[in-house]
Amino acid sequence: MPLDHYVTLGRSGLRVSPFALGAMTFGEDPGGAGCSVEESEKILATYLDLGGNFIDTANFYTNTHSEKILGDFFAARPGRREHVVLASKFFANLFPGDPNGGGAGRTSIRAQLDETLRRLRTDYLDLYWLHNWDRNTPIEETMRTLDDLVHAGKIRYVGFSNTPAWLTARAQTLAQLNGWTPLIALQVEYSLLARTVEGEVAPFALDQGMALVPWSPLKNGFLSGKYRRGTEITDSARAAFVGGPSDEEFKVIEAVAAIAEERGTTSAAVSLAWLRHRRGTVVPIVGARRVAHLENNLAALEVHLTREQLRVLDEVSAPALGYPAAVNGEVRAMLQFAGTTVDGEESSVYPPLLASDVRY
């Protein structure tokens, strides 16, 4: 599946590549996790030339430099911007001392969008994400403001990131009842080493026809293939901040590496391919600090895992989903109905539902 075999993003008419390009690394920052303008543009050009069309950033990435790099790139190439799906996020306060400089209130959303559009040198966004939950702003105010911006032509579609399932469900219900613009996608942390999203958020997204757009699909690089027990990573700027994998994480890393060896590919490609096999529409965000990183990640488009390989990965990475997800599985196992039939099936056919049995 090449990048120009597009998928529909949730219940919308928006068609995107199977992998989004994350621009969090575009621009150099004090932490050293970013890359130069020149390398950023090479990465972007490579992705676009391969047929990619979905680019994701945020207002505070590399201290706003990411948005500016994207804006300058498309401004120098007339006609290109209209053929990409450009997404950014709001929430971060970029004006210390101003209580209305960030968040999800009406005033701050409008101000943040205006600044983002200025940096991106465009008059609209294809997708606008709420980056985090603003506990101090009624969700009605946020959703109504976003709907107003859609009607004004400044944004086309709306999504949430890093928000609780109950809040997201309330926001979607409000939109449906009031005829406001609904959510079409959720940007979440999701990988073989971060599967707790399967407890509440992923089932909700599947029920509502929302796409999942995973960030950190390689879990801080742990699933990239670089990490081995007893070795030290010296060529990763992020490693200095996040440390190394735990023993439990190494079990997953080693299972991924074994399957990668079987398939003659990389651990990164196997990990990303696993996400693409999840139920519903799942569009991982791949980031890169060098063109080679991008090319290695996109190799996942050519990887098709067998049922047995998926089973191995599912079981070794099975998460502890907690209450009530775990209880729901146990209750299903206990529904024996005194040996009677349920929906035409013998009750004994319902085995214990484990986390590894769930498919999203």
C-alpha positions in Angstrom: 0.0 0.0 0.0 1.8 3.2 -1.2 1.3 6.6 0.3 -1.1 7.6 -2.5 -3.6 4.8 -1.6 -5.7 7.1 0.5 -8.1 6.3 3.3 -11.1 8.3 4.4 -10.5 10.0 7.8 -13.4 8.9 9.9 -17.0 9.8 8.9 -15.9 12.6 6.6 -15.0 13.3 3.0 -11.4 13.9 3.9 -9.0 11.5 2.2 -5.5 11.1 3.6 -2.4 8.9 3.2 -2.2 5.8 5.3 0.7 7.4 7.3 0.7 11.1 8.3 4.0 13.0 8.4 4.6 14.5 11.9 6.4 17.9 11.9 7.2 18.0 15.6 10.9 17.7 14.7 10.9 20.4 12.1 13.2 23.2 13.4 16.0 23.1 15.9 15.2 23.6 19.6 17.3 23.8 22.8 16.6 20.1 23.5 18.3 19.0 20.3 15.4 16.8 19.2 14.7 18.8 16.1 16.4 19.2 12.7 17.5 22.0 10.5 15.3 23.9 8.1 17.1 22.3 5.2 16.7 18.7 6.5 13.0 19.5 7.4 12.3 20.5 3.8 14.1 17.4 2.4 11.9 15.2 4.7 8.8 17.0 3.6 9.6 16.9 -0.1 10.4 13.2 0.1 7.1 12.5 1.8 5.1 14.5 -0.8 7.0 13.1 -3.7 6.0 9.6 -2.6 2.4 10.6 -2.7 1.9 11.6 1.0 -0.6 14.3 1.7 -1.3 14.4 5.5 1.0 16.7 7.5 0.5 17.2 11.2 2.0 20.0 13.5 1.1 22.1 16.5 1.4 25.7 17.4 4.2 25.2 20.0 6.3 22.6 18.2 10.0 23.8 18.3 8.8 27.0 19.7 6.5 27.8 16.7 9.3 27.1 14.2 7.6 24.0 12.9 4.6 25.9 11.6 6.8 28.6 10.1 8.9 26.0 8.2 5.8 24.5 6.7 4.4 27.9 5.8 7.6 29.0 4.0 7.9 25.6 2.2 4.4 25.9 0.6 4.6 29.6 0.0 7.7 29.0 -2.1 5.8 26.3 -4.1 2.5 27.8 -5.4 -0.3 25.4 -5.9 1.1 22.7 -3.5 -0.7 23.7 -0.3 -4.1 23.2 -1.8 -3.3 19.5 -2.4 -2.2 18.6 1.1 -4.2 18.0 4.3 -2.6 20.4 6.7 -3.4 19.9 10.4 -2.3 21.8 13.5 -3.3 21.9 17.2 -4.3 24.5 19.8 -4.1 24.7 23.6 -0.5 25.6 24.5 -0.1 29.1 26.0 2.7 30.9 24.1 2.2 34.2 26.0 3.4 33.7 29.6 1.5 36.0 31.9 -1.6 36.1 29.7 -4.3 33.8 31.2 -6.1 33.9 27.9 -3.1 33.1 25.8 -3.9 29.4 25.6 -6.5 26.9 26.4 -9.8 26.1 24.7 -11.9 29.1 25.4 -13.6 31.1 22.6 -11.1 34.0 22.8 -8.0 31.9 23.0 -9.0 29.5 20.2 -9.6 32.3 17.8 -6.4 34.0 18.7 -4.3 30.8 18.5 -5.8 30.0 15.1 -5.0 33.4 13.7 -1.4 33.1 14.8 -1.2 29.5 13.4 -2.6 30.6 10.0 -0.1 33.5 9.9 2.8 31.2 10.5 1.6 28.6 8.0 0.9 31.4 5.5 -2.5 30.0 4.6 -6.1 31.1 5.2 -7.5 27.7 6.4 -6.6 24.5 8.1 -7.9 21.2 6.8 -8.0 19.7 10.4 -7.8 21.5 13.7 -7.0 19.5 16.9 -7.7 20.3 20.5 -4.3 19.3 21.9 -5.3 18.7 25.5 -8.3 18.9 27.8 -9.0 22.4 29.2 -10.6 21.7 32.5 -11.5 25.3 33.0 -13.6 25.8 29.9 -17.0 24.2 29.3 -16.8 21.8 26.4 -19.9 23.4 24.9 -18.0 26.6 24.4 -15.1 24.8 22.7 -17.3 22.9 20.4 -19.5 25.9 19.5 -16.4 28.0 18.7 -14.9 25.3 16.5 -18.2 25.0 14.6 -18.2 28.8 14.1 -14.7 28.5 12.7 -15.8 25.8 10.3 -18.7 28.0 9.1 -16.3 30.9 8.7 -14.1 28.8 6.4 -11.0 29.0 8.6 -11.0 25.2 9.4 -12.6 22.3 7.6 -12.6 19.5 10.2 -12.2 19.0 13.9 -10.5 16.4 16.1 -9.4 15.9 19.7 -6.1 14.7 21.1 -5.2 13.5 24.6 -8.7 13.8 26.0 -10.7 11.4 28.2 -13.2 9.2 26.5 -16.1 10.5 28.6 -15.3 14.1 27.7 -14.9 13.2 24.0 -18.2 11.3 24.1 -19.9 14.3 25.6 -18.5 16.7 23.0 -19.6 14.4 20.2 -23.1 14.1 21.6 -23.4 17.9 22.0 -22.3 18.3 18.4 -24.8 15.7 17.1 -27.7 17.2 19.1 -27.0 20.8 18.2 -26.0 20.3 14.6 -22.5 21.4 15.2 -19.4 20.1 13.4 -18.7 16.6 14.8 -15.3 15.1 15.6 -13.9 12.9 12.8 -10.6 11.7 14.4 -8.8 11.3 17.7 -5.0 11.7 18.0 -3.8 9.4 20.8 -0.7 7.7 22.1 -0.9 4.2 20.7 1.8 1.6 20.0 2.8 -1.9 21.0 4.2 -0.4 24.2 1.2 1.9 24.9 -2.1 0.1 24.4 -4.3 1.5 27.3 -6.2 3.5 24.7 -7.9 0.2 24.0 -9.8 0.4 27.3 -12.2 3.3 26.5 -11.0 5.6 23.7 -10.5 3.1 20.9 -13.9 1.3 21.4 -15.6 4.7 21.4 -13.8 5.8 18.2 -14.8 2.5 16.5 -18.4 2.9 17.6 -18.6 6.5 16.3 -16.7 5.9 13.1 -13.8 8.1 14.1 -10.3 7.5 12.9 -7.4 7.0 15.3 -4.2 8.9 14.5 -1.5 7.5 16.8 1.4 9.7 18.0 4.6 8.1 19.1 3.9 4.8 17.3 7.4 3.7 18.0 7.2 4.7 21.7 10.1 7.2 21.9 12.1 5.1 19.5 12.0 2.0 21.7 10.4 0.0 18.8 12.8 1.4 16.2 15.2 -1.6 16.4 18.0 0.5 18.1 17.4 -0.8 21.6 18.9 -4.1 22.7 19.5 -5.4 26.3 22.9 -4.4 27.6 23.6 -1.8 25.0 23.6 2.0 25.3 22.0 4.3 22.7 24.3 7.2 21.8 22.9 8.5 18.6 19.5 9.6 19.8 18.8 13.0 21.3 15.6 11.8 22.9 17.3 8.9 24.7 18.9 11.3 27.1 15.4 12.5 28.2 13.3 9.3 28.2 15.9 6.8 29.5 15.7 3.2 28.3 13.0 0.4 28.1 12.0 -1.6 31.1 12.3 -5.4 31.4 8.6 -5.8 30.4 9.1 -3.5 27.4 12.1 -5.4 26.3 10.0 -8.5 26.0 7.9 -6.7 23.4 10.9 -5.2 21.7 12.5 -8.7 21.3 9.3 -10.2 20.0 9.1 -7.5 17.4 12.7 -8.0 16.4 12.2 -11.7 16.0 9.3 -11.1 13.6 11.2 -8.4 11.8 14.0 -11.0 11.2 11.5 -13.5 9.9 10.1 -11.0 7.4 13.4 -9.5 6.4 12.4 -6.0 7.5 12.9 -3.7 10.4 11.4 -3.5 13.9 10.0 -0.1 13.1 8.3 -1.4 10.0 6.7 -4.4 12.0 5.6 -2.1 14.8 3.9 0.4 12.4 2.4 -2.5 10.4 0.8 -3.8 13.6 -1.0 -0.5 14.1 -2.2 -0.6 10.5 -3.8 -4.0 11.2 -6.0 -2.7 14.0 -9.8 -2.4 13.5 -11.2 0.7 12.1 -9.2 3.5 10.4 -5.8 3.9 12.0 -3.4 6.4 10.5 -0.1 6.5 12.4 2.0 9.7 12.5 5.6 9.0 11.5 8.2 11.6 12.5 11.8 11.9 11.3 14.9 13.9 11.9 16.6 12.6 8.8 15.2 11.5 5.4 16.6 8.0 6.1 14.4 7.8 9.2 11.3 8.6 7.1 12.2 6.0 4.5 12.8 3.3 7.1 9.4 4.0 8.6 7.5 4.0 5.3 8.8 0.5 4.7 5.9 -0.6 6.9 3.6 0.0 4.0 5.0 -3.1 2.4 4.7 -5.3 5.5 1.7 -7.6 5.9 1.8 -9.6 9.1 0.3 -13.1 9.3 -2.4 -14.0 11.7 0.1 -15.9 13.8 2.5 -13.0 13.9 -0.3 -10.7 15.0 -1.3 -13.1 17.7 2.2 -13.2 19.1 2.5 -9.4 19.1 -1.0 -9.0 20.6 -0.2 -11.4 23.5 3.2 -10.2 24.4 2.0 -6.6 24.5 -1.4 -7.2 26.1 -2.1 -4.2 28.4 -3.7 -4.1 31.8 -6.7 -2.1 30.9 -8.1 -1.7 34.4 -11.7 -1.1 35.5 -14.2 -1.3 33.9 -12.7 -2.8 30.7 -11.2 -5.8 32.6 -14.5 -6.4 34.5 -16.4 -6.4 31.2 -14.3 -9.3 30.0 -14.8 -11.2 33.3 -18.5 -10.7 33.3 -18.8 -12.0 29.7 -16.9 -15.1 30.8 -19.4 -15.7 33.7 -22.6 -15.4 31.5 -23.4 -19.1 31.6 -27.2 -18.6 31.9 -27.6 -21.9 33.6 -26.7 -23.8 30.5 -29.3 -22.2 28.3 -28.8 -20.7 24.8 -28.3 -17.0 24.2 -28.9 -15.6 20.7 -29.0 -19.1 19.3 -25.6 -20.0 20.7 -24.7 -22.3 23.6 -23.6 -20.2 26.5 -20.4 -22.3 26.8 -19.0 -20.8 23.6 -18.2 -17.6 25.5 -14.7 -18.0 26.8 -12.9 -15.5 29.1 -12.3 -12.3 27.2 -8.7 -11.3 27.6 -7.0 -8.1 26.6 -5.1 -10.0 24.0 -8.5 -11.1 22.4 -9.6 -7.6 21.8 -9.3 -6.1 18.3 -9.6 -2.4 17.6 
